[in-house]
Amino acid sequence: MYLLDINDNAPHVFPPEVEMCEKPEPNAINITASDPDLTPNAGPFAFELANRPADARRNWTLTRLNGEYAQIRLRIGFLESGIYEVPIIITDSGNLPMSNTSYLRVKVCQCDHHGDCVDMERIIAAGLGTGAIIAILICIIIMLGQSGCMQAHTHTPYPHPLLPHSPSRVFLNLQNIIYVQYQSKV
């Protein structure tokens, strides 16, 4: 029994999002394509930067490494921190090949000497949701409570309803926060 596959899916860039430093060294990111079609209607792939917008070819270079991978890097000496959508045309090897313009989301950031992002814009660009920020704040409150810092600054004889003093109160407050957030979205 043989399974036949037609070329009915266009390839997409993978991973869809990467991080890169503002300066070109060291700044090569390897990308590939994702195509749910079976061989011979998937790879090898052809990768190409789109002509529009004009800054795509002005700011970036794309080099084919082999039939499965390409490498994107900065063409210019410096690119300001931010989020950039780089249009990449990917073509598969099917009989009647399919092409797709896929957008690679590139987070450009300031980096340390190891090439790791260090600026706060990177964290903001990551788009932490309200739930994640609340969870971080709860963890900070728990740590302060365990270290005794909160008790030293509490002037009322009754515990503050928003400051947890026991794991069960943390859980109940977290449940209420999640419930309130869920109700506001429904």
KAWO-V136032 format. One record per residue. N is the residue number from 1. RES is the residue in one letter. PHI is phi in degrees with one decimal (NA if undefined). BURIAL is 1 if it has 16 or more other ideal C-beta (glycine too) atoms within 10 Angstrom, else 0. D_FIRST is the distance of its C-alpha to the first C-alpha in Angstrom with 1 decimal. Layout:
BEGIN
<<N,RES,PHI,BURIAL,D_FIRST> <N,RES,PHI,BURIAL,D_FIRST>>
END
This chain:
BEGIN
<<1,M,NA,0,0.0> <2,Y,-118.4,0,3.8> <3,L,-96.3,0,6.7> <4,L,-95.2,0,9.7> <5,D,-131.2,0,13.1> <6,I,-101.2,0,16.4> <7,N,-83.0,1,19.6> <8,D,-114.8,0,21.3> <9,N,-129.9,1,23.1> <10,A,-87.6,1,26.1> <11,P,-72.8,1,26.9> <12,H,-128.3,1,29.8> <13,V,-66.2,1,32.3> <14,F,-143.3,0,31.9> <15,P,-71.7,0,34.1> <16,P,-76.7,0,35.7> <17,E,-142.5,0,39.1> <18,V,-138.4,1,41.0> <19,E,-115.7,1,44.6> <20,M,-147.9,1,46.8> <21,C,-77.9,1,50.4> <22,E,-63.0,1,53.0> <23,K,-100.5,1,53.8> <24,P,-70.3,1,51.4> <25,E,-111.3,0,51.6> <26,P,-85.0,0,49.4> <27,N,-140.1,1,47.1> <28,A,-98.5,0,43.6> <29,I,-118.7,0,40.7> <30,N,-85.9,0,37.1> <31,I,-127.9,1,34.6> <32,T,-140.1,1,30.9> <33,A,-125.5,1,28.6> <34,S,-113.4,0,26.2> <35,D,-142.3,1,23.3> <36,P,-71.6,0,20.5> <37,D,-69.2,1,18.2> <38,L,-90.4,0,15.6> <39,T,-61.2,0,16.2> <40,P,-95.9,0,17.3> <41,N,-94.6,1,18.9> <42,A,-112.5,1,20.9> <43,G,-78.0,1,23.2> <44,P,-67.6,0,25.2> <45,F,-111.2,1,27.8> <46,A,-108.6,1,31.1> <47,F,-115.9,1,34.0> <48,E,-153.8,1,37.2> <49,L,-73.7,1,40.2> <50,A,-69.9,0,41.0> <51,N,-76.2,0,44.3> <52,R,-121.5,0,45.5> <53,P,-69.1,0,47.3> <54,A,-61.4,0,49.5> <55,D,-71.7,0,50.0> <56,A,-61.2,1,46.3> <57,R,-78.5,1,46.8> <58,R,-74.7,0,50.4> <59,N,-95.2,1,49.7> <60,W,-127.5,1,46.3> <61,T,-123.5,0,44.4> <62,L,-129.7,1,40.7> <63,T,-118.6,0,39.5> <64,R,-76.7,0,35.9> <65,L,-89.3,0,35.3> <66,N,-162.2,0,31.9> <67,G,-71.9,0,28.6> <68,E,-113.4,0,28.3> <69,Y,-129.5,1,31.9> <70,A,-133.5,1,35.2> <71,Q,-127.1,0,38.7> <72,I,-107.7,1,41.2> <73,R,-151.9,0,44.9> <74,L,-71.3,1,48.3> <75,R,-91.1,0,49.8> <76,I,-96.2,0,53.3> <77,G,-75.0,0,55.7> <78,F,-160.0,0,55.7> <79,L,-133.3,1,53.8> <80,E,-58.0,0,55.4> <81,S,-55.3,1,53.8> <82,G,159.5,0,51.6> <83,I,-110.1,0,48.2> <84,Y,-123.0,1,46.7> <85,E,-103.8,0,43.6> <86,V,-99.5,1,42.3> <87,P,-78.6,1,40.1> <88,I,-123.5,1,37.3> <89,I,-90.0,1,35.0> <90,I,-120.0,1,31.5> <91,T,-121.1,1,29.1> <92,D,-89.1,1,25.4> <93,S,-105.4,1,23.6> <94,G,-65.4,1,21.4> <95,N,-75.1,0,21.7> <96,L,69.8,0,24.6> <97,P,-60.9,0,25.5> <98,M,-107.8,1,26.6> <99,S,-117.4,0,29.9> <100,N,-150.4,1,31.7> <101,T,-91.8,0,35.2> <102,S,-109.9,1,34.9> <103,Y,-103.9,0,38.2> <104,L,-87.9,1,38.7> <105,R,-86.8,0,41.5> <106,V,-113.1,1,43.8> <107,K,-92.8,1,46.6> <108,V,-95.5,1,49.4> <109,C,-144.6,1,52.0> <110,Q,-72.9,0,54.9> <111,C,-127.1,1,53.9> <112,D,-83.0,0,55.8> <113,H,-69.1,0,56.0> <114,H,-89.9,0,52.7> <115,G,88.6,0,50.8> <116,D,-95.5,0,50.5> <117,C,-62.8,1,51.4> <118,V,-128.5,0,54.8> <119,D,-87.1,0,56.0> <120,M,-68.9,0,56.2> <121,E,-58.5,1,54.6> <122,R,-63.0,1,51.3> <123,I,-67.9,0,51.6> <124,I,-64.6,0,52.7> <125,A,-64.7,1,49.9> <126,A,-66.2,0,47.4> <127,G,71.2,0,48.5> <128,L,-60.6,0,49.4> <129,G,-78.3,0,49.4> <130,T,-58.7,0,52.3> <131,G,-60.2,0,50.6> <132,A,-66.1,0,50.2> <133,I,-66.0,0,53.8> <134,I,-63.4,0,55.1> <135,A,-61.8,0,53.1> <136,I,-63.3,0,54.7> <137,L,-62.7,0,58.2> <138,I,-61.9,0,57.7> <139,C,-60.9,0,56.9> <140,I,-64.5,0,60.0> <141,I,-62.0,1,62.1> <142,I,-61.3,1,60.8> <143,M,-64.1,0,61.7> <144,L,-64.3,1,65.1> <145,G,-65.1,1,65.7> <146,Q,-72.2,0,64.8> <147,S,-84.8,0,67.0> <148,G,87.7,0,70.0> <149,C,-65.7,0,70.4> <150,M,-69.3,1,70.0> <151,Q,-64.1,0,72.5> <152,A,-67.7,0,75.1> <153,H,-102.2,0,74.9> <154,T,-87.9,0,74.8> <155,H,-105.4,0,78.2> <156,T,-98.2,0,77.6> <157,P,-72.0,0,77.8> <158,Y,-107.2,0,74.6> <159,P,-65.9,0,71.2> <160,H,-68.6,0,69.9> <161,P,-64.0,0,67.1> <162,L,-96.1,0,64.8> <163,L,-102.7,1,65.5> <164,P,-72.2,1,63.6> <165,H,-118.5,1,65.5> <166,S,-147.3,0,63.0> <167,P,-58.3,0,59.2> <168,S,-67.6,0,59.2> <169,R,-68.8,0,61.1> <170,V,-59.5,1,58.6> <171,F,-62.4,0,55.7> <172,L,-64.6,0,57.6> <173,N,-63.9,1,58.5> <174,L,-63.5,0,54.9> <175,Q,-60.7,0,53.8> <176,N,-63.5,0,56.4> <177,I,-62.6,1,55.4> <178,I,-63.1,0,51.7> <179,Y,-63.6,0,52.8> <180,V,-62.2,0,55.1> <181,Q,-62.5,0,52.6> <182,Y,-64.3,0,50.0> <183,Q,-64.1,0,52.6> <184,S,-71.8,0,53.6> <185,K,-90.2,0,50.0> <186,V,-81.6,0,49.5>>
END
